[in-house]
Amino acid sequence: MVVELGYFTKVIKRIGIIAISVVVLILLFKLSVFYMPFLVAFILALTLEHPIRFFMKKFGFKRRTSSIIIFLIAIAIITGLLVWGISTLVSEASNLMQGLNTYIDKAYTQIENISSQFDIKRLHLPEQVEKVIETSNDDFLNNITTWVKNSLSKLLDFLKQIPTIAIYTSITLVALYFMCVDKVYMIDEIEHHLPTKWVKKLGTHIHEIITSVGNYLKAEFILVLVSFVISLIGFYVLNIIGISYPLLIALGIAFVDALPILGSGTIMLPWAVISAADGNIELAVGILVLWGIMSVVRQFLEPKLVSNKLGIHPIFTLIAMYTGFKFIGVWGMVLGPIILIILKNIFSTLIDKGVVKAILEK
């Protein structure tokens, strides 16, 4: 009985450690949202660390001097991109809101033309099923219209909050400056105020998590950035033959391209088919050519950027995306795989042994 009691105590302890780890992870994500400017600054500081070290080695600068130079370059790039991006997004979103009804009318007409060529009655379906099919097109378009209007309204409301955006940006840039210049001092302060055992254990885990998640995010960021730049340039070129709102569309494709398993073809292939069905063959061919270029570039870069596999099967990535979507929404589809990578790193020992086996073994 004593042995059984000790066994159950170990099992409960292991389950408790897993539960506490998950709760702590959730709290950290909640705090990261609350302290978003500092999280963004931390990610940017990690990104700028290599250029800072390059300047230190190449030109013999001290860390402070090298950090200030890289920081000023980063400010110039970020400011330029923000000014151009916000002004362009406001213009395109406003124009799209004004012309949305026209696009919806065109979509209705196209669906009616396709439906008229297909006689549902030949299938000899029940009358109720035929009515559902006939009304589903209208419901589908109404739902898409509502979703697009809500998304554009939220985007415009966000972009119109220029003072708030300016405050967040200023805090992020100031935090970035201190993280770049005083990195060594900040690490020393953290080590000074924490127990030595904590520093060693946390330092090892944090380093492994930052490395694995950082490599994943770095690779995905570069791939998505390349896809975004190619699609943006391509849409500006295709603007001549009927593509409006190139920045909005490029951002949408970049977001979909950032999702694991899915890709830019999820949007561009159906778009090309619809354009061809509408008689706009030039636009359809242009979209397919652009998608082909993006796919070839991605296939060329991906093996070089993703040097080591994460060891996560696509089905688990899909489950993580779905779980994130159910809990957080659309952004959860991006955060789900990242959380999965972190959990895999934290519980790597359990996963290697077999989670249930490791918990229940004596």
KEZA-610889 format. One record per residue (C-alpha): residue in three letters; x, y, z; residue number from 1. Coordinates in steps of 0.5 Angstrom, whole numbers, plus 2048, in hexadecimal, padded with zeros to 3 digits. Example, Ala and Ser with C-alpha at 12.3 -4.5 7.8 and 13.67 -1.06 7.14 Angstrom:
<rs>
<r residuo="ALA" u="819" v="7F7" w="810" num="1"/>
<r residuo="SER" u="81B" v="7FE" w="80E" num="2"/>
</rs>
This chain:
<rs>
<r residuo="MET" u="800" v="800" w="800" num="1"/>
<r residuo="VAL" u="806" v="805" w="802" num="2"/>
<r residuo="VAL" u="809" v="803" w="7FB" num="3"/>
<r residuo="GLU" u="802" v="805" w="7F7" num="4"/>
<r residuo="LEU" u="801" v="80B" w="7FB" num="5"/>
<r residuo="GLY" u="808" v="80D" w="7F9" num="6"/>
<r residuo="TYR" u="807" v="80B" w="7F2" num="7"/>
<r residuo="PHE" u="800" v="80F" w="7F2" num="8"/>
<r residuo="THR" u="804" v="815" w="7F5" num="9"/>
<r residuo="LYS" u="809" v="815" w="7EF" num="10"/>
<r residuo="VAL" u="804" v="815" w="7EA" num="11"/>
<r residuo="ILE" u="800" v="81B" w="7ED" num="12"/>
<r residuo="LYS" u="806" v="81F" w="7EE" num="13"/>
<r residuo="ARG" u="808" v="81E" w="7E7" num="14"/>
<r residuo="ILE" u="801" v="820" w="7E4" num="15"/>
<r residuo="GLY" u="801" v="826" w="7E9" num="16"/>
<r residuo="ILE" u="808" v="828" w="7E6" num="17"/>
<r residuo="ILE" u="805" v="827" w="7DF" num="18"/>
<r residuo="ALA" u="7FF" v="82B" w="7E1" num="19"/>
<r residuo="ILE" u="803" v="831" w="7E4" num="20"/>
<r residuo="SER" u="807" v="831" w="7DE" num="21"/>
<r residuo="VAL" u="801" v="832" w="7DA" num="22"/>
<r residuo="VAL" u="7FE" v="837" w="7DE" num="23"/>
<r residuo="VAL" u="805" v="83B" w="7DF" num="24"/>
<r residuo="LEU" u="805" v="83B" w="7D7" num="25"/>
<r residuo="ILE" u="7FE" v="83E" w="7D6" num="26"/>
<r residuo="LEU" u="800" v="843" w="7DB" num="27"/>
<r residuo="LEU" u="806" v="845" w="7D8" num="28"/>
<r residuo="PHE" u="802" v="846" w="7D1" num="29"/>
<r residuo="LYS" u="7FD" v="84A" w="7D5" num="30"/>
<r residuo="LEU" u="803" v="84E" w="7D8" num="31"/>
<r residuo="SER" u="806" v="84F" w="7D1" num="32"/>
<r residuo="VAL" u="800" v="852" w="7CE" num="33"/>
<r residuo="PHE" u="7FF" v="857" w="7D3" num="34"/>
<r residuo="TYR" u="807" v="859" w="7D3" num="35"/>
<r residuo="MET" u="807" v="858" w="7CB" num="36"/>
<r residuo="PRO" u="80B" v="85E" w="7CA" num="37"/>
<r residuo="PHE" u="811" v="85B" w="7CE" num="38"/>
<r residuo="LEU" u="810" v="854" w="7CB" num="39"/>
<r residuo="VAL" u="810" v="857" w="7C4" num="40"/>
<r residuo="ALA" u="817" v="85B" w="7C6" num="41"/>
<r residuo="PHE" u="81A" v="854" w="7C9" num="42"/>
<r residuo="ILE" u="818" v="851" w="7C2" num="43"/>
<r residuo="LEU" u="81B" v="857" w="7BE" num="44"/>
<r residuo="ALA" u="821" v="857" w="7C3" num="45"/>
<r residuo="LEU" u="823" v="850" w="7C2" num="46"/>
<r residuo="THR" u="822" v="851" w="7BA" num="47"/>
<r residuo="LEU" u="827" v="857" w="7BB" num="48"/>
<r residuo="GLU" u="82C" v="853" w="7BF" num="49"/>
<r residuo="HIS" u="830" v="850" w="7B9" num="50"/>
<r residuo="PRO" u="831" v="857" w="7B5" num="51"/>
<r residuo="ILE" u="833" v="85A" w="7BC" num="52"/>
<r residuo="ARG" u="838" v="855" w="7BD" num="53"/>
<r residuo="PHE" u="83A" v="855" w="7B6" num="54"/>
<r residuo="PHE" u="83C" v="85D" w="7B7" num="55"/>
<r residuo="MET" u="840" v="85B" w="7BD" num="56"/>
<r residuo="LYS" u="844" v="856" w="7BA" num="57"/>
<r residuo="LYS" u="845" v="859" w="7B3" num="58"/>
<r residuo="PHE" u="846" v="861" w="7B5" num="59"/>
<r residuo="GLY" u="848" v="85F" w="7BC" num="60"/>
<r residuo="PHE" u="843" v="864" w="7BF" num="61"/>
<r residuo="LYS" u="841" v="863" w="7C6" num="62"/>
<r residuo="ARG" u="83A" v="860" w="7C8" num="63"/>
<r residuo="ARG" u="836" v="867" w="7C9" num="64"/>
<r residuo="THR" u="839" v="86A" w="7C3" num="65"/>
<r residuo="SER" u="837" v="864" w="7BE" num="66"/>
<r residuo="SER" u="830" v="863" w="7C2" num="67"/>
<r residuo="ILE" u="82F" v="86B" w="7C0" num="68"/>
<r residuo="ILE" u="831" v="86A" w="7B9" num="69"/>
<r residuo="ILE" u="82C" v="864" w="7B8" num="70"/>
<r residuo="PHE" u="827" v="867" w="7BC" num="71"/>
<r residuo="LEU" u="827" v="86E" w="7B8" num="72"/>
<r residuo="ILE" u="827" v="86A" w="7B1" num="73"/>
<r residuo="ALA" u="821" v="865" w="7B4" num="74"/>
<r residuo="ILE" u="81D" v="86C" w="7B6" num="75"/>
<r residuo="ALA" u="81E" v="86E" w="7AF" num="76"/>
<r residuo="ILE" u="81B" v="868" w="7AC" num="77"/>
<r residuo="ILE" u="815" v="867" w="7B1" num="78"/>
<r residuo="THR" u="813" v="86E" w="7B0" num="79"/>
<r residuo="GLY" u="813" v="86E" w="7A9" num="80"/>
<r residuo="LEU" u="80F" v="868" w="7A9" num="81"/>
<r residuo="LEU" u="80A" v="86A" w="7AE" num="82"/>
<r residuo="VAL" u="809" v="870" w="7AA" num="83"/>
<r residuo="TRP" u="808" v="86D" w="7A3" num="84"/>
<r residuo="GLY" u="804" v="867" w="7A6" num="85"/>
<r residuo="ILE" u="7FF" v="86B" w="7AA" num="86"/>
<r residuo="SER" u="7FE" v="870" w="7A5" num="87"/>
<r residuo="THR" u="7FD" v="86B" w="79F" num="88"/>
<r residuo="LEU" u="7F9" v="866" w="7A4" num="89"/>
<r residuo="VAL" u="7F4" v="86C" w="7A6" num="90"/>
<r residuo="SER" u="7F3" v="86E" w="79E" num="91"/>
<r residuo="GLU" u="7F2" v="867" w="79C" num="92"/>
<r residuo="ALA" u="7EE" v="865" w="7A1" num="93"/>
<r residuo="SER" u="7E9" v="86B" w="7A0" num="94"/>
<r residuo="ASN" u="7E9" v="86A" w="799" num="95"/>
<r residuo="LEU" u="7E7" v="863" w="79A" num="96"/>
<r residuo="MET" u="7E2" v="865" w="79F" num="97"/>
<r residuo="GLN" u="7DF" v="869" w="79A" num="98"/>
<r residuo="GLY" u="7DF" v="865" w="794" num="99"/>
<r residuo="LEU" u="7DD" v="85E" w="798" num="100"/>
<r residuo="ASN" u="7D6" v="85E" w="796" num="101"/>
<r residuo="THR" u="7D8" v="85E" w="78E" num="102"/>
<r residuo="TYR" u="7DD" v="858" w="78F" num="103"/>
<r residuo="ILE" u="7D7" v="855" w="793" num="104"/>
<r residuo="ASP" u="7D2" v="856" w="78D" num="105"/>
<r residuo="LYS" u="7D7" v="853" w="788" num="106"/>
<r residuo="ALA" u="7D8" v="84D" w="78D" num="107"/>
<r residuo="TYR" u="7D1" v="84C" w="78D" num="108"/>
<r residuo="THR" u="7D0" v="84D" w="785" num="109"/>
<r residuo="GLN" u="7D6" v="848" w="784" num="110"/>
<r residuo="ILE" u="7D3" v="843" w="789" num="111"/>
<r residuo="GLU" u="7CC" v="843" w="785" num="112"/>
<r residuo="ASN" u="7CF" v="842" w="77F" num="113"/>
<r residuo="ILE" u="7D3" v="83C" w="781" num="114"/>
<r residuo="SER" u="7CD" v="839" w="785" num="115"/>
<r residuo="SER" u="7C8" v="83A" w="77E" num="116"/>
<r residuo="GLN" u="7CD" v="836" w="77A" num="117"/>
<r residuo="PHE" u="7CC" v="830" w="77F" num="118"/>
<r residuo="ASP" u="7C5" v="82D" w="780" num="119"/>
<r residuo="ILE" u="7C4" v="82B" w="787" num="120"/>
<r residuo="LYS" u="7BD" v="827" w="786" num="121"/>
<r residuo="ARG" u="7C1" v="822" w="782" num="122"/>
<r residuo="LEU" u="7C4" v="81F" w="788" num="123"/>
<r residuo="HIS" u="7BD" v="81E" w="78A" num="124"/>
<r residuo="LEU" u="7BE" v="821" w="791" num="125"/>
<r residuo="PRO" u="7B9" v="822" w="796" num="126"/>
<r residuo="GLU" u="7B5" v="829" w="796" num="127"/>
<r residuo="GLN" u="7B8" v="82B" w="79D" num="128"/>
<r residuo="VAL" u="7BF" v="829" w="79B" num="129"/>
<r residuo="GLU" u="7BE" v="82D" w="794" num="130"/>
<r residuo="LYS" u="7BC" v="833" w="798" num="131"/>
<r residuo="VAL" u="7C2" v="833" w="79D" num="132"/>
<r residuo="ILE" u="7C7" v="832" w="797" num="133"/>
<r residuo="GLU" u="7C3" v="838" w="793" num="134"/>
<r residuo="THR" u="7C4" v="83D" w="79A" num="135"/>
<r residuo="SER" u="7CB" v="83A" w="79C" num="136"/>
<r residuo="ASN" u="7CE" v="83F" w="797" num="137"/>
<r residuo="ASP" u="7CB" v="845" w="799" num="138"/>
<r residuo="ASP" u="7CC" v="843" w="7A0" num="139"/>
<r residuo="PHE" u="7D3" v="842" w="79F" num="140"/>
<r residuo="LEU" u="7D4" v="848" w="79B" num="141"/>
<r residuo="ASN" u="7D1" v="84C" w="7A1" num="142"/>
<r residuo="ASN" u="7D5" v="849" w="7A6" num="143"/>
<r residuo="ILE" u="7DB" v="84B" w="7A2" num="144"/>
<r residuo="THR" u="7D9" v="852" w="7A1" num="145"/>
<r residuo="THR" u="7D8" v="853" w="7A9" num="146"/>
<r residuo="TRP" u="7DE" v="850" w="7AA" num="147"/>
<r residuo="VAL" u="7E2" v="854" w="7A5" num="148"/>
<r residuo="LYS" u="7DE" v="85A" w="7A8" num="149"/>
<r residuo="ASN" u="7E0" v="859" w="7AF" num="150"/>
<r residuo="SER" u="7E7" v="857" w="7AE" num="151"/>
<r residuo="LEU" u="7E8" v="85E" w="7AA" num="152"/>
<r residuo="SER" u="7E4" v="862" w="7AF" num="153"/>
<r residuo="LYS" u="7E9" v="85F" w="7B4" num="154"/>
<r residuo="LEU" u="7EF" v="860" w="7B0" num="155"/>
<r residuo="LEU" u="7ED" v="868" w="7AF" num="156"/>
<r residuo="ASP" u="7EB" v="869" w="7B6" num="157"/>
<r residuo="PHE" u="7F2" v="866" w="7B8" num="158"/>
<r residuo="LEU" u="7F6" v="86A" w="7B3" num="159"/>
<r residuo="LYS" u="7F2" v="870" w="7B5" num="160"/>
<r residuo="GLN" u="7F5" v="870" w="7BC" num="161"/>
<r residuo="ILE" u="7FB" v="873" w="7BA" num="162"/>
<r residuo="PRO" u="7FC" v="876" w="7C1" num="163"/>
<r residuo="THR" u="7FC" v="86F" w="7C4" num="164"/>
<r residuo="ILE" u="800" v="86C" w="7BF" num="165"/>
<r residuo="ALA" u="805" v="872" w="7C0" num="166"/>
<r residuo="ILE" u="806" v="870" w="7C8" num="167"/>
<r residuo="TYR" u="806" v="869" w="7C6" num="168"/>
<r residuo="THR" u="80C" v="86A" w="7C1" num="169"/>
<r residuo="SER" u="80F" v="86F" w="7C6" num="170"/>
<r residuo="ILE" u="80F" v="86A" w="7CB" num="171"/>
<r residuo="THR" u="812" v="864" w="7C7" num="172"/>
<r residuo="LEU" u="817" v="868" w="7C4" num="173"/>
<r residuo="VAL" u="81A" v="86B" w="7CB" num="174"/>
<r residuo="ALA" u="81A" v="864" w="7CE" num="175"/>
<r residuo="LEU" u="81D" v="861" w="7C7" num="176"/>
<r residuo="TYR" u="823" v="867" w="7C9" num="177"/>
<r residuo="PHE" u="824" v="864" w="7D0" num="178"/>
<r residuo="MET" u="824" v="85D" w="7CE" num="179"/>
<r residuo="CYS" u="829" v="85E" w="7C9" num="180"/>
<r residuo="VAL" u="82E" v="863" w="7CC" num="181"/>
<r residuo="ASP" u="82D" v="860" w="7D3" num="182"/>
<r residuo="LYS" u="82C" v="858" w="7D2" num="183"/>
<r residuo="VAL" u="832" v="856" w="7D6" num="184"/>
<r residuo="TYR" u="830" v="85A" w="7DC" num="185"/>
<r residuo="MET" u="829" v="858" w="7DC" num="186"/>
<r residuo="ILE" u="82B" v="851" w="7DC" num="187"/>
<r residuo="ASP" u="82F" v="852" w="7E2" num="188"/>
<r residuo="GLU" u="82A" v="855" w="7E6" num="189"/>
<r residuo="ILE" u="825" v="84F" w="7E4" num="190"/>
<r residuo="GLU" u="82A" v="84A" w="7E6" num="191"/>
<r residuo="HIS" u="82C" v="84E" w="7ED" num="192"/>
<r residuo="HIS" u="825" v="84E" w="7EF" num="193"/>
<r residuo="LEU" u="823" v="847" w="7EE" num="194"/>
<r residuo="PRO" u="826" v="841" w="7F1" num="195"/>
<r residuo="THR" u="82C" v="83D" w="7EE" num="196"/>
<r residuo="LYS" u="828" v="837" w="7ED" num="197"/>
<r residuo="TRP" u="822" v="83B" w="7E9" num="198"/>
<r residuo="VAL" u="827" v="83E" w="7E5" num="199"/>
<r residuo="LYS" u="82A" v="838" w="7E2" num="200"/>
<r residuo="LYS" u="824" v="834" w="7E1" num="201"/>
<r residuo="LEU" u="820" v="83A" w="7DF" num="202"/>
<r residuo="GLY" u="826" v="83C" w="7DA" num="203"/>
<r residuo="THR" u="826" v="835" w="7D7" num="204"/>
<r residuo="HIS" u="81F" v="835" w="7D6" num="205"/>
<r residuo="ILE" u="81E" v="83C" w="7D3" num="206"/>
<r residuo="HIS" u="824" v="83B" w="7CF" num="207"/>
<r residuo="GLU" u="821" v="835" w="7CC" num="208"/>
<r residuo="ILE" u="81A" v="838" w="7CB" num="209"/>
<r residuo="ILE" u="81D" v="83E" w="7C8" num="210"/>
<r residuo="THR" u="821" v="83A" w="7C3" num="211"/>
<r residuo="SER" u="81C" v="836" w="7C1" num="212"/>
<r residuo="VAL" u="816" v="83B" w="7C0" num="213"/>
<r residuo="GLY" u="81B" v="840" w="7BE" num="214"/>
<r residuo="ASN" u="81E" v="83C" w="7B8" num="215"/>
<r residuo="TYR" u="816" v="83A" w="7B6" num="216"/>
<r residuo="LEU" u="814" v="841" w="7B6" num="217"/>
<r residuo="LYS" u="81A" v="844" w="7B3" num="218"/>
<r residuo="ALA" u="819" v="83F" w="7AD" num="219"/>
<r residuo="GLU" u="812" v="840" w="7AD" num="220"/>
<r residuo="PHE" u="813" v="848" w="7AD" num="221"/>
<r residuo="ILE" u="818" v="848" w="7A7" num="222"/>
<r residuo="LEU" u="814" v="843" w="7A3" num="223"/>
<r residuo="VAL" u="80D" v="847" w="7A4" num="224"/>
<r residuo="LEU" u="811" v="84E" w="7A3" num="225"/>
<r residuo="VAL" u="814" v="84B" w="79D" num="226"/>
<r residuo="SER" u="80D" v="849" w="79A" num="227"/>
<r residuo="PHE" u="80A" v="84F" w="79D" num="228"/>
<r residuo="VAL" u="80F" v="853" w="799" num="229"/>
<r residuo="ILE" u="80E" v="84F" w="792" num="230"/>
<r residuo="SER" u="807" v="84F" w="793" num="231"/>
<r residuo="LEU" u="807" v="857" w="794" num="232"/>
<r residuo="ILE" u="80B" v="858" w="78E" num="233"/>
<r residuo="GLY" u="807" v="854" w="78A" num="234"/>
<r residuo="PHE" u="801" v="857" w="78C" num="235"/>
<r residuo="TYR" u="803" v="85E" w="78A" num="236"/>
<r residuo="VAL" u="805" v="85B" w="783" num="237"/>
<r residuo="LEU" u="7FE" v="857" w="783" num="238"/>
<r residuo="ASN" u="7FB" v="85E" w="785" num="239"/>
<r residuo="ILE" u="7FB" v="860" w="77D" num="240"/>
<r residuo="ILE" u="7F6" v="85A" w="77C" num="241"/>
<r residuo="GLY" u="7F1" v="85A" w="781" num="242"/>
<r residuo="ILE" u="7F4" v="859" w="788" num="243"/>
<r residuo="SER" u="7F3" v="85F" w="78D" num="244"/>
<r residuo="TYR" u="7F5" v="85F" w="795" num="245"/>
<r residuo="PRO" u="7FC" v="85C" w="794" num="246"/>
<r residuo="LEU" u="7FE" v="85D" w="79B" num="247"/>
<r residuo="LEU" u="7F8" v="85A" w="79E" num="248"/>
<r residuo="ILE" u="7F8" v="854" w="79A" num="249"/>
<r residuo="ALA" u="7FF" v="853" w="79B" num="250"/>
<r residuo="LEU" u="7FE" v="853" w="7A2" num="251"/>
<r residuo="GLY" u="7F9" v="84E" w="7A2" num="252"/>
<r residuo="ILE" u="7FD" v="849" w="79E" num="253"/>
<r residuo="ALA" u="803" v="84A" w="7A2" num="254"/>
<r residuo="PHE" u="7FE" v="849" w="7A8" num="255"/>
<r residuo="VAL" u="7FC" v="842" w="7A5" num="256"/>
<r residuo="ASP" u="803" v="841" w="7A3" num="257"/>
<r residuo="ALA" u="805" v="841" w="7AA" num="258"/>
<r residuo="LEU" u="800" v="83C" w="7AC" num="259"/>
<r residuo="PRO" u="803" v="835" w="7AC" num="260"/>
<r residuo="ILE" u="801" v="830" w="7A8" num="261"/>
<r residuo="LEU" u="7FD" v="835" w="7A4" num="262"/>
<r residuo="GLY" u="800" v="83A" w="79F" num="263"/>
<r residuo="SER" u="7FF" v="83F" w="79A" num="264"/>
<r residuo="GLY" u="7FC" v="83A" w="795" num="265"/>
<r residuo="THR" u="7F6" v="83A" w="79A" num="266"/>
<r residuo="ILE" u="7F4" v="841" w="797" num="267"/>
<r residuo="MET" u="7F7" v="842" w="791" num="268"/>
<r residuo="LEU" u="7F5" v="83B" w="78D" num="269"/>
<r residuo="PRO" u="7EE" v="83C" w="78E" num="270"/>
<r residuo="TRP" u="7EF" v="844" w="78C" num="271"/>
<r residuo="ALA" u="7F2" v="842" w="786" num="272"/>
<r residuo="VAL" u="7EC" v="83D" w="784" num="273"/>
<r residuo="ILE" u="7E7" v="842" w="786" num="274"/>
<r residuo="SER" u="7EA" v="847" w="782" num="275"/>
<r residuo="ALA" u="7EB" v="842" w="77C" num="276"/>
<r residuo="ALA" u="7E3" v="840" w="77D" num="277"/>
<r residuo="ASP" u="7E2" v="848" w="77D" num="278"/>
<r residuo="GLY" u="7E5" v="848" w="776" num="279"/>
<r residuo="ASN" u="7EB" v="84C" w="778" num="280"/>
<r residuo="ILE" u="7F0" v="847" w="776" num="281"/>
<r residuo="GLU" u="7F6" v="84C" w="776" num="282"/>
<r residuo="LEU" u="7F5" v="84D" w="77E" num="283"/>
<r residuo="ALA" u="7F4" v="846" w="77F" num="284"/>
<r residuo="VAL" u="7FB" v="844" w="77B" num="285"/>
<r residuo="GLY" u="7FE" v="84A" w="77F" num="286"/>
<r residuo="ILE" u="7FC" v="847" w="786" num="287"/>
<r residuo="LEU" u="7FE" v="840" w="784" num="288"/>
<r residuo="VAL" u="805" v="843" w="781" num="289"/>
<r residuo="LEU" u="806" v="847" w="788" num="290"/>
<r residuo="TRP" u="804" v="841" w="78C" num="291"/>
<r residuo="GLY" u="809" v="83D" w="788" num="292"/>
<r residuo="ILE" u="80F" v="841" w="789" num="293"/>
<r residuo="MET" u="80D" v="842" w="791" num="294"/>
<r residuo="SER" u="80D" v="83A" w="791" num="295"/>
<r residuo="VAL" u="813" v="839" w="78E" num="296"/>
<r residuo="VAL" u="817" v="83E" w="792" num="297"/>
<r residuo="ARG" u="814" v="83B" w="799" num="298"/>
<r residuo="GLN" u="816" v="834" w="797" num="299"/>
<r residuo="PHE" u="81D" v="837" w="795" num="300"/>
<r residuo="LEU" u="81E" v="83B" w="79C" num="301"/>
<r residuo="GLU" u="81A" v="836" w="7A1" num="302"/>
<r residuo="PRO" u="81F" v="831" w="7A1" num="303"/>
<r residuo="LYS" u="825" v="836" w="7A2" num="304"/>
<r residuo="LEU" u="821" v="839" w="7A8" num="305"/>
<r residuo="VAL" u="81E" v="834" w="7AB" num="306"/>
<r residuo="SER" u="824" v="830" w="7AC" num="307"/>
<r residuo="ASN" u="821" v="82B" w="7B2" num="308"/>
<r residuo="LYS" u="81B" v="828" w="7B2" num="309"/>
<r residuo="LEU" u="816" v="82A" w="7B8" num="310"/>
<r residuo="GLY" u="814" v="822" w="7B9" num="311"/>
<r residuo="ILE" u="80D" v="824" w="7B9" num="312"/>
<r residuo="HIS" u="808" v="820" w="7B4" num="313"/>
<r residuo="PRO" u="803" v="825" w="7B0" num="314"/>
<r residuo="ILE" u="7FD" v="822" w="7B3" num="315"/>
<r residuo="PHE" u="7FF" v="824" w="7BA" num="316"/>
<r residuo="THR" u="801" v="82B" w="7B7" num="317"/>
<r residuo="LEU" u="7FA" v="82B" w="7B4" num="318"/>
<r residuo="ILE" u="7F7" v="829" w="7BB" num="319"/>
<r residuo="ALA" u="7FB" v="82F" w="7BE" num="320"/>
<r residuo="MET" u="7F8" v="834" w="7B8" num="321"/>
<r residuo="TYR" u="7F1" v="832" w="7BA" num="322"/>
<r residuo="THR" u="7F2" v="832" w="7C1" num="323"/>
<r residuo="GLY" u="7F5" v="839" w="7C1" num="324"/>
<r residuo="PHE" u="7EF" v="83B" w="7BC" num="325"/>
<r residuo="LYS" u="7EA" v="839" w="7C1" num="326"/>
<r residuo="PHE" u="7ED" v="83C" w="7C7" num="327"/>
<r residuo="ILE" u="7F0" v="842" w="7C4" num="328"/>
<r residuo="GLY" u="7ED" v="843" w="7BD" num="329"/>
<r residuo="VAL" u="7F1" v="844" w="7B7" num="330"/>
<r residuo="TRP" u="7F7" v="846" w="7BA" num="331"/>
<r residuo="GLY" u="7F7" v="840" w="7BE" num="332"/>
<r residuo="MET" u="7F8" v="83C" w="7B7" num="333"/>
<r residuo="VAL" u="7FF" v="83F" w="7B7" num="334"/>
<r residuo="LEU" u="800" v="83F" w="7BF" num="335"/>
<r residuo="GLY" u="7FE" v="838" w="7BF" num="336"/>
<r residuo="PRO" u="804" v="835" w="7BC" num="337"/>
<r residuo="ILE" u="809" v="839" w="7C0" num="338"/>
<r residuo="ILE" u="806" v="837" w="7C7" num="339"/>
<r residuo="LEU" u="806" v="830" w="7C4" num="340"/>
<r residuo="ILE" u="80E" v="831" w="7C3" num="341"/>
<r residuo="ILE" u="80F" v="834" w="7CA" num="342"/>
<r residuo="LEU" u="80B" v="82E" w="7CD" num="343"/>
<r residuo="LYS" u="80F" v="829" w="7C9" num="344"/>
<r residuo="ASN" u="815" v="82C" w="7CC" num="345"/>
<r residuo="ILE" u="813" v="82C" w="7D3" num="346"/>
<r residuo="PHE" u="810" v="825" w="7D3" num="347"/>
<r residuo="SER" u="816" v="822" w="7CF" num="348"/>
<r residuo="THR" u="818" v="81D" w="7D4" num="349"/>
<r residuo="LEU" u="811" v="81B" w="7D5" num="350"/>
<r residuo="ILE" u="80F" v="81B" w="7CD" num="351"/>
<r residuo="ASP" u="816" v="816" w="7CC" num="352"/>
<r residuo="LYS" u="814" v="811" w="7D1" num="353"/>
<r residuo="GLY" u="80C" v="811" w="7CF" num="354"/>
<r residuo="VAL" u="808" v="816" w="7D3" num="355"/>
<r residuo="VAL" u="803" v="812" w="7D6" num="356"/>
<r residuo="LYS" u="808" v="80C" w="7D7" num="357"/>
<r residuo="ALA" u="80D" v="812" w="7DB" num="358"/>
<r residuo="ILE" u="807" v="814" w="7DF" num="359"/>
<r residuo="LEU" u="805" v="80D" w="7E1" num="360"/>
<r residuo="GLU" u="80B" v="809" w="7E2" num="361"/>
<r residuo="LYS" u="80E" v="807" w="7E9" num="362"/>
</rs>
